[in-house]
Structure formats: structure tokens, C-alpha cells
Amino acid sequence: MLEPSAILLFMTAGIALNLTPGPDMLYVAARASSEGRDAGVVSALGIATGTLVHTAALALGLAALLTAVPVAYDLVRFAGAAYLVVLGVRALLHPDVALPRGGRGPRARRAVFRQAVVTNVLNPKVALFFLAFLPQFLDPSRGNAAGQIVLLGLLFNTTGTLVNLAVAVLASRATVWLREGRAARALQRVTGSIFVALGVRLALAERRG
């Protein structure tokens, strides 16, 4: 088990990073703004689930594969980029039906959740971030490294999820009066544009690490 001082340092750094606007926060805000609080909350939970996958992959050593094998990294990166672009284009062309609304039943919420999970899992930047960040706080003399990675990943995911949930609530409240008629379709198109931009950014991002 890590020392309390090490955990406190990790939590401080993690919260600071979680509060820094990034693709996940932008994704949640876009969902909540155009589709309502439920969609934003479900998206935040989907991203949290995807982060659990990255944590498990790092603990199992799979994240290192993305660093060691450029082709593997590129395949995951382009798959994630293509998925975001497809979601975005659907929202731009068919704003009334492209993105399932979080408040329209369990099936719609499951679709929003699934899309958030896939978007997060197919972003290799998240895996490389975990690979670079979490090991900085490991202490091999204090037990199994994989167990420490899981602990740190869970702590980071918890604070990140709380931040994204807050973003979902705030974003939905800020635009609740817009989600009617033409304004709702306009918001869907804005969301679609954001998804396309995120996909293009992921596809064109240079590989680091």
C-alpha cells in the first residue's frame, strides 16, 4: 500500500488535471448542452467505464504495447477518430435523430453510455497518459505494482467522474431553455461539429512518448 503522503500528492495532481478542460470534459459538456442532464451524466459514467478499461490495460501491461508498436497505436487512434467523426456527421446531417436523447428511455441512455465508452477506450492518448502519469507515483518497495496502479487509477477516475458529473449538470442547466424546436436542432449541430473536431484532432495528433 502506498504511503498516505504519496496518495495525497497523487490526488492533488490528479484533481488539478481533472479540472483542466480536455476532450472528455468537452464531450460531456456537448452532450449535456444539446441533449440534457441525463445524457451528460450517462456520458460521464461511460467515460468513467472507459477509464477503468485503460486502468486495467495498464495494470496488465497492455498500454505499453501502444508505445512499443506504432502500428497498434495508429490503428486505435484512427478507429477512435473515425467513430467520433461518424457521430458528428450524423448529428450535422440529421440533428433530430442522429444522437439519442438521454431523457427518452433506457434504450437511448444505453446508446449514449455505449458511445461514451467507445469514444474513451478508442483514444490512445488516454492510455499513454496513464502510462506516463500513474507510474510516477508507484513505490515498488511497498507491494505489487499492478495493485498500486489499480488503486491510483480508481482514485483518478473517481475525481474525474465527479468533475464530469458537475460539468454535465452545469452545462445542462445553462442551456435548458434552448433545447426546444429549432434551438434544439442547432445545439445538435454544434454537438456534431464538436465531435467532428475532436475526431480530426485525434487523427492528426502527433504520437508522443
N, C-alpha and C positions, 0 to 999 in steps of 0.2 A: 504494500500500500504506500502511496506517495505521502510525503510529509505535508501537513496542513499548510505550511508556508508556500510550498510548491503549487498546491491546488489553488491557493488564494491568488498567487501570481498568474496562474493559468486563467482563472476566472476573470481577473481584471483585464488581461489581454483579450480574452475571448469576447467579453461584453463590449469592449471598445471596437473590436472587429465587427461584431453583430450589429452595432449601431451605425456602422458605416454603410451608406446606401450601395447596394450591389445588385446583380441580376435577380437574385431570389427575392429581395425586397421589392424591386421594381415589378417583378412578375405578380407578386401578391397584391401590390397596390393597384396594378392594372386590372386584375380580376375583380377585386373588391369595388373599384370605381365603376366598372361597367356592368357588373352582374350582381352586386350586393354583398352584404356582410357574410352570408353563408358561403358564397363562392370563395371569398377571400380567406375565410377561416379554414375551409376544406383544402384550399391551395397551400396554406401554411402547414397543415398537417401532412399533406402529400410531400412537400419539400422535406419535412422532418423525417418522413419514412425513407425518402431517397438518401438523406444524410446518414441514416442508420446503415443503409447498404454500403455507403462509402466507408463508414467506420469498420464494418465487418470485413470489407475488402482489404483495408489497410492492416487490420489485425491478422488476416490470413496471408498477407504479403502480395496480394493481387495488384495493389496500387503501384507497386514498384515496376510491374510489367509495363505500365503506360510510360514510365520514364525510360525503361531499357529498350523497348521496342517501338520505334517511331510509327510504324505502320498501325499498330494497335491503337496508339493514341489518336492518329488521324481518323481511323475508322469510327471510333467512338465520337470524336469531335464532329465529324461531318454528319453522322447519324443524328446527333442531337440538334445540330444546326438545321438540318432538313426538316426535322419534326416541328421545330418552332416556326420555321417559315411556312410550312403547310398549315399549321393552326392560324397563323397570321393572315395568310392569303384567304383562307376560308372565311375569316371574320371580315375581311375587307370586301369580299365579293357577295357574301350572304350574311350580313350583320344580324338578321333576325333569327337565324337558326344555326350559325356556324359554331358558336360557343354555348354549351349548355348552361343554363342559368342555375345558380346554386339553390335558389329557392323553389324550384319546380320538382321536388320529389327526390327520393333516394337514388333513382337511376341517374338523374342529372348530377347529383352530388358525387356519385361514384365516378362518373366520367371526368369531372373536374379534378377529383383526387388522383385518378389514374394519370391524367395529363401532367399534373404537377410532379408526380413520382418519376415518370419517364423523363420529363424535362431535366430534373435534377440528376438522375442516375446517368443520363447520357451527356452530362457536362464534365469532361475530363479535368477541367480546371479545378473543380471541387476536389476530385481525387488527389490531384497534385498539391493542392493547398493543404489538405490533411497530411499528405506525405511530408511536406516541408515544415508544417506548424506543430503537429502533435509530438513528433519525436524530440523536439527541443525540450520538452518537459518530462521526458522519461528518465527514470533512475534505475538502471539495471541491477543495482545492489539491493533494491527493495522489492524484488519479486518478478514475476512473469511479465515480460514486455507487452505481450498481447493483451493481458488483463488490464494493464495500465492504459493501453491505447483505447480499449473499450470504455473504461471509466472516463477518460478525458473526452472521448467522442460523445458520450452520453451527456456530460456536463455542457459541452459546447452546443450540442443540439438542443438541450433544454433552454438555454438562454436565447439561442437563435430563434427557436419556435415562439417563445414569449414575445420577442421583439416583432416577429412577423405577424403574430396574432394581433398585437397592438396596432400595427400598420393596417391590417385588414379592417379593424373596427373604425379607425380614424378615417381611412380612405373612403369607406362606405358611407359614413356619416357626412363627409364633406361633399359627396355628390348624390345623396339620396334624392334630392329634388330634381335631378337631371334625368333619372332613369325612367323616363316616360316618353312614349311616342318617338318623334324624330331625335330628340336628345339621346334616347337610349341607343338608337342605331348609330349616332355619331360617336358615342362612347365605345361601342363595339368596334367601330372602325379605328378609333385611337388605340384600343387594346390590340387590334390586329397589327397596326403599324409598329407598336412596341415589340410584339412577338417577332415580326419580321426583322426589326433592327437587332434584337437580341440574337436571332439566328445568324444573321450576317456577321455580327461581331464575333460570335463563337467560331464561325467558319474561317474568318480572316485572322483570328488571334494567332500571334506567334507562339510557338512552343517554347516554354522556358522550364528550366530545371533539369 
